[in-house]
């Protein structure tokens, strides 16, 4: 297992992630944010990706995290938009 500690990042290209046949090779990005203002994240990230750089993989993952949080807010996190059963116009008005 690749140990990762705060402040460390790495990018390994073209690695095999399983012994079973039928799976392709991938890139592996590892990232653990450094300690900031006395706080440290509980764990780092290991990202299996087909993107070509650490920067691209981290940017995509950060965007995905924001999108998932938005969907949670809209579905079950308080807004409960799925249960509102509104028309398109009313839904837009609710969101705005």
C-alpha positions in Angstrom: 0.0 0.0 0.0 1.2 3.5 -0.8 1.4 5.5 2.4 0.6 9.1 2.1 1.1 11.9 4.6 0.1 15.5 4.8 1.8 17.7 2.2 2.6 14.8 -0.2 1.3 14.2 -3.7 2.2 11.8 -6.5 1.2 10.7 -10.0 1.9 7.2 -11.2 1.2 6.5 -14.9 0.1 3.3 -16.7 -0.4 1.0 -13.7 -2.2 -2.2 -13.4 -4.8 -2.1 -10.6 -6.1 -5.7 -10.6 -4.9 -9.2 -11.3 -8.1 -10.1 -13.2 -8.0 -9.9 -17.0 -10.2 -7.5 -18.9 -9.3 -4.4 -17.0 -7.2 -1.6 -18.6 -4.2 0.2 -17.2 -4.8 3.6 -15.4 -3.0 6.5 -13.8 -3.0 6.8 -10.0 -3.0 10.3 -8.4 -2.3 10.6 -4.7 -2.9 13.8 -2.8 -2.9 14.8 0.9 -3.3 18.5 1.6 -0.6 20.0 3.9 -1.5 21.2 7.3 -3.1 24.6 7.1 -3.7 27.0 10.0 -3.1 24.1 12.4 -5.7 21.8 10.8 -5.0 18.7 8.9 -7.5 16.6 6.8 -8.3 13.2 8.3 -7.0 11.4 5.2 -5.6 11.9 1.7 -7.1 11.0 -1.7 -6.2 8.2 -4.0 -7.7 8.8 -7.5 -7.8 6.2 -10.2 -8.0 8.2 -13.4 -7.5 8.3 -17.2 -6.5 11.9 -17.0 -2.9 12.8 -17.9 -1.7 14.8 -14.9 -2.0 15.3 -11.2 -3.3 18.8 -11.7 -6.1 17.6 -14.1 -7.1 14.8 -11.8 -7.4 17.0 -8.7 -9.3 19.7 -10.6 -11.8 17.1 -11.9 -12.3 15.6 -8.5 -12.8 18.9 -6.8 -15.4 19.9 -9.3 -17.1 16.5 -8.8 -17.2 17.0 -5.1 -18.9 20.4 -5.5 -21.5 18.9 -7.9 -22.3 16.0 -5.6 -22.8 18.4 -2.7 -25.2 20.5 -4.8 -27.2 17.4 -5.9 -27.5 16.4 -2.2 -28.8 19.8 -1.3 -31.4 19.7 -4.1 -32.6 16.2 -3.4 -32.5 15.3 0.3 -30.5 18.0 2.0 -33.4 20.4 2.8 -34.8 21.6 -0.5 -36.4 18.2 -1.4 -37.0 19.3 -5.0 -37.8 15.8 -6.3 -40.9 15.6 -4.0 -42.1 19.1 -5.0 -43.8 17.7 -8.2 -43.7 21.1 -9.9 -43.8 22.3 -13.5 -40.6 23.5 -15.1 -41.5 27.1 -14.6 -42.3 26.6 -10.9 -39.1 24.6 -10.3 -37.0 27.4 -11.8 -38.8 29.9 -9.5 -38.2 27.6 -6.5 -34.5 27.4 -7.3 -34.1 31.1 -7.9 
